[in-house]
Amino acid sequence: MTARTDPAGFRRAKWSIAALFCFLGFQYGTWVSRLPALKTRLDLGAGEVGLLLMACGAGAAASFPLVAVLMRRLGSRRLCLASAGCLIAVLAALAAVPDYPLALVAVCADGVAVGCLNVAMNAQGAALEQTYDRTAMSQLHATFSAGLLAAALLSSGVTGLTASLPVHFTVAGALLLLLVAGARPALLADGPSGQPDEPRQRRRRTLPSWTTLLMGCAMAFGTITEGAMNDWSTLYLKDVVKASASVAPLGIAVVSVMMLLARLRADRWRTRFGDGRVVRVGGAVAAAGLALALSAGGVVPTLLGFACVGLGAAAITPCVYVAAAGHGSDALALVAAMGTTGLLAGPALIGFVAGATNLTLGMATVAGSALIVTVTALWIPWADRAPAPAADDASVPAHENA
């Protein structure tokens, strides 16, 4: 397909797709930030809260067959809008659920809708790069963090005024509607001249190709590397490094800030060096930096090692999403599901290793996961990137990550 040379059209489409990434971060951050209120209202224990979170992840991981069908029948544009509408409805349901079983159903439905939107919006991002022959996926993933940040700030502001969940979720729902309305006009059609990316007629199902499985492996271990730091970095600093209570939370902050900054620059790295090299070097930087930090000990070396993880892991998932989208919607859906599985399995795997040995070896599995990404990336056929982004390309702002 011939690349378009329309800078204004590229910017409009990029901002529309970025709004969807921001939407997903904002919706997730909104209800997760009010877990304490849900816990109190429904009189839940810690185990029940854990099961609630697991239900969301399980719904996202199990959505793969549905997503594959919906992508073929609706296309990425319509699936983006439909799944966004479902996520707004789920937020309204969570504001009113009277008991725990219904909350589980609502959160599981949230996971399914998240799985649909995740695949569809990444398909849009990959189509944007293909249509205009410019890199953008890393910046799009950065806007997810903007949504999370905005949700946290809104939650803090609203709860300072009222403890009412319905009020908070109504305000959040209105903002989500505005994001969808802003995104809708410039979303890309599903293929040249508005034709769908893939034929919609019934097709015989085939087993995933070896390349798809390799990309799924890279995605799974990339999300283990990325997600495990949020779950275990604070505990590692507190219990192993013996950092103070005020310093221990800086582990998450260092990883998050470094990842955000790297994602805002990673598209230029992709253009200059190619996706394959960015993923291979990124995985190696994350693995080596964390391994050295675990060996050296001390607060400063540990925080520097955590920063290496944020820097190295930043572009892994955006690059793998682009590669998977190039192999069709089925490959993209499977790779996304494997990434969700990595997010679910990562914290549990580290906990199992830490329980059997110690937390240092548990964190070493994170470095091992990053190294597996580097090795796997050697066998993935990455798309070549020749042209640099146009000088007039406006970057997605930094006030805005899987």
MORA-V564262 format. One record per residue. SS is DSSP state (hx for helix, st for strand, lp for the rest). PHI is phi in whole degrees, 0 to 359 (NA if undefined). D_LAST is the distance of its C-alpha to the last C-alpha in Angstrom with 2 decimals. Layout:
SS&PHI&D_LAST + SS&PHI&D_LAST
//
This chain:
lp&NA&28.59 + lp&287&30.08 + lp&289&27.75 + lp&280&28.70 + lp&241&30.01 + lp&226&29.53 + hx&303&27.82 + hx&294&28.34 + hx&295&26.89 + hx&297&23.79 + hx&295&23.34 + hx&298&23.99 + hx&295&21.52 + hx&295&18.75 + hx&294&19.47 + hx&295&19.58 + hx&292&16.19 + hx&300&14.82 + hx&298&16.59 + hx&291&14.60 + hx&298&11.20 + hx&297&13.23 + hx&304&14.76 + hx&295&11.80 + hx&296&10.93 + hx&292&14.70 + hx&296&15.49 + hx&295&13.22 + hx&297&14.35 + hx&295&17.87 + hx&282&18.57 + hx&293&16.77 + hx&293&18.80 + lp&254&21.89 + hx&303&21.52 + hx&302&24.61 + hx&292&26.59 + hx&296&25.62 + hx&300&26.51 + hx&291&29.85 + hx&295&30.73 + hx&265&30.13 + lp&55&31.50 + lp&259&28.64 + lp&268&28.43 + hx&298&25.51 + hx&295&25.18 + hx&290&25.14 + hx&295&22.39 + hx&300&20.30 + hx&293&21.20 + hx&297&20.23 + hx&294&16.62 + hx&294&16.74 + hx&297&18.22 + hx&295&15.30 + hx&296&12.90 + hx&294&15.80 + hx&298&16.35 + hx&293&12.91 + hx&292&13.34 + lp&278&16.95 + lp&282&16.49 + hx&308&16.27 + hx&298&20.07 + hx&294&20.38 + hx&299&17.66 + hx&300&19.36 + hx&291&22.69 + hx&294&21.77 + hx&297&20.20 + hx&289&23.52 + hx&275&25.71 + hx&258&24.23 + hx&84&22.18 + hx&292&18.90 + hx&296&20.77 + hx&291&22.55 + hx&291&19.72 + hx&303&17.66 + hx&291&20.72 + hx&294&21.63 + hx&291&18.36 + hx&297&18.28 + hx&299&21.85 + hx&297&21.07 + hx&292&18.51 + hx&294&21.27 + hx&296&23.73 + hx&296&21.73 + hx&298&21.65 + hx&296&25.41 + hx&295&25.90 + hx&294&24.27 + hx&288&26.71 + hx&238&29.59 + lp&303&28.92 + lp&272&32.06 + lp&211&31.04 + hx&294&28.39 + hx&303&28.49 + hx&292&27.83 + hx&296&24.95 + hx&299&23.40 + hx&297&24.03 + hx&297&22.55 + hx&289&19.29 + hx&296&19.07 + hx&298&19.75 + hx&301&16.99 + hx&298&14.53 + hx&296&16.20 + hx&294&16.07 + hx&299&12.36 + hx&300&12.02 + hx&294&14.55 + hx&294&13.27 + hx&301&9.73 + hx&292&11.72 + hx&295&14.48 + hx&286&12.96 + hx&290&11.09 + hx&296&14.58 + hx&297&16.12 + hx&296&14.24 + hx&294&15.31 + hx&295&18.74 + hx&298&19.02 + hx&296&18.70 + hx&290&21.14 + hx&293&23.53 + hx&254&24.00 + lp&55&23.24 + lp&224&21.16 + lp&278&17.70 + lp&206&15.54 + hx&297&11.95 + hx&295&10.76 + hx&294&12.82 + hx&297&11.54 + hx&294&7.94 + hx&296&10.07 + hx&291&11.86 + hx&301&9.27 + hx&294&10.34 + hx&298&13.82 + hx&296&13.73 + hx&299&12.87 + hx&296&15.61 + hx&298&17.99 + hx&297&17.69 + hx&296&18.55 + hx&294&21.42 + hx&297&22.73 + hx&300&22.71 + hx&296&24.63 + hx&292&27.04 + hx&292&27.78 + hx&293&28.29 + hx&289&30.71 + hx&260&32.75 + lp&206&32.46 + lp&269&30.98 + lp&289&30.97 + hx&295&27.77 + hx&303&29.20 + hx&295&29.84 + hx&300&26.40 + hx&289&24.65 + hx&291&27.25 + hx&298&26.53 + hx&297&22.76 + hx&298&23.49 + hx&296&25.75 + hx&294&23.20 + hx&296&20.70 + hx&299&23.63 + hx&295&24.24 + hx&296&20.74 + hx&295&21.20 + hx&298&24.71 + hx&289&23.68 + hx&281&21.08 + hx&303&23.41 + lp&298&26.12 + lp&254&24.29 + lp&297&21.68 + lp&283&22.42 + lp&292&24.74 + lp&273&23.67 + lp&125&25.44 + hx&301&28.52 + hx&59&31.06 + hx&79&29.07 + lp&282&29.20 + lp&295&26.35 + lp&299&24.03 + lp&225&25.47 + lp&303&28.76 + lp&267&28.79 + lp&293&31.56 + lp&299&31.13 + lp&237&29.95 + lp&286&30.48 + lp&287&27.41 + lp&234&26.83 + lp&290&24.93 + lp&301&21.66 + lp&287&22.60 + hx&299&22.20 + hx&296&19.97 + hx&298&17.59 + hx&295&17.58 + hx&297&16.95 + hx&295&13.88 + hx&296&12.72 + hx&296&13.63 + hx&299&11.78 + hx&294&8.48 + hx&299&9.54 + hx&286&10.69 + hx&293&7.94 + hx&286&5.69 + hx&299&9.20 + hx&299&9.76 + hx&290&7.04 + hx&284&7.65 + hx&296&11.30 + hx&296&12.25 + hx&292&11.90 + hx&273&14.05 + hx&239&16.58 + hx&295&17.11 + hx&296&19.58 + hx&295&21.49 + hx&296&21.79 + hx&297&23.22 + hx&284&25.55 + hx&271&26.86 + lp&260&26.86 + lp&280&27.15 + lp&65&29.26 + lp&287&27.80 + lp&289&29.29 + hx&297&27.84 + hx&278&27.22 + hx&271&25.48 + hx&305&23.21 + lp&292&20.65 + hx&294&20.33 + hx&300&17.98 + hx&296&15.06 + hx&297&16.45 + hx&297&16.78 + hx&297&13.25 + hx&294&11.92 + hx&293&14.73 + hx&296&14.53 + hx&294&10.89 + hx&297&11.92 + hx&298&15.14 + hx&294&13.88 + hx&293&11.62 + hx&289&14.80 + hx&252&16.74 + hx&295&14.63 + hx&295&15.98 + hx&292&19.41 + hx&296&18.62 + hx&299&17.43 + hx&295&20.69 + hx&282&22.83 + hx&251&21.68 + lp&95&19.82 + hx&298&16.32 + hx&300&17.57 + hx&293&19.00 + hx&298&16.06 + hx&291&13.84 + hx&297&16.89 + hx&293&17.88 + hx&299&14.51 + hx&298&14.28 + hx&293&17.95 + hx&296&17.73 + hx&297&15.18 + hx&293&17.38 + hx&293&20.66 + hx&298&19.98 + hx&290&18.94 + hx&298&21.79 + hx&295&24.29 + hx&295&23.33 + hx&294&23.81 + hx&285&27.10 + hx&284&28.40 + lp&73&27.74 + lp&90&28.47 + hx&294&26.47 + hx&295&26.27 + hx&301&25.30 + hx&294&22.59 + hx&295&21.10 + hx&295&21.41 + hx&296&19.65 + hx&297&16.73 + hx&298&16.75 + hx&297&16.66 + hx&295&13.45 + hx&299&11.82 + hx&294&13.71 + hx&286&13.10 + hx&277&9.40 + lp&305&8.80 + lp&261&9.56 + hx&297&8.60 + hx&294&5.82 + hx&302&7.97 + hx&294&10.98 + hx&291&10.39 + hx&301&9.80 + hx&297&13.03 + hx&297&14.81 + hx&293&14.22 + hx&298&15.42 + lp&292&18.47 + lp&255&19.46 + lp&104&19.62 + hx&293&18.05 + hx&296&18.66 + hx&296&16.74 + hx&297&13.75 + hx&296&13.99 + hx&293&14.43 + hx&296&11.58 + hx&297&9.18 + hx&296&11.25 + hx&293&11.08 + hx&295&7.34 + hx&296&8.22 + hx&299&11.19 + hx&298&9.66 + hx&297&8.19 + hx&286&11.75 + hx&279&13.69 + hx&304&12.50 + hx&301&14.29 + hx&294&17.17 + hx&298&17.64 + hx&296&17.93 + hx&298&20.26 + hx&295&22.32 + hx&295&22.79 + hx&296&23.60 + hx&293&26.02 + hx&280&27.75 + lp&232&27.99 + lp&203&26.59 + hx&291&23.46 + hx&298&23.82 + hx&292&23.55 + hx&299&20.68 + hx&291&18.75 + hx&296&20.10 + hx&294&18.09 + hx&294&14.93 + hx&298&16.86 + hx&297&17.85 + hx&297&14.38 + hx&298&13.72 + hx&293&17.17 + hx&297&16.57 + hx&301&13.86 + hx&299&16.64 + hx&294&19.24 + hx&298&17.45 + hx&297&16.77 + lp&295&20.57 + lp&256&21.19 + lp&273&18.83 + lp&282&20.81 + lp&268&19.04 + lp&288&20.45 + lp&285&22.84 + lp&230&22.54 + lp&254&25.86 + lp&284&26.28 + lp&274&25.09 + lp&299&23.82 + lp&296&26.85 + lp&296&28.12 + lp&272&28.21 + lp&288&24.51 + lp&281&23.43 + lp&283&20.15 + lp&292&17.83 + lp&296&19.02 + lp&280&17.59 + lp&278&17.88 + lp&247&14.53 + lp&NA&6.60 + lp&NA&0.00
//
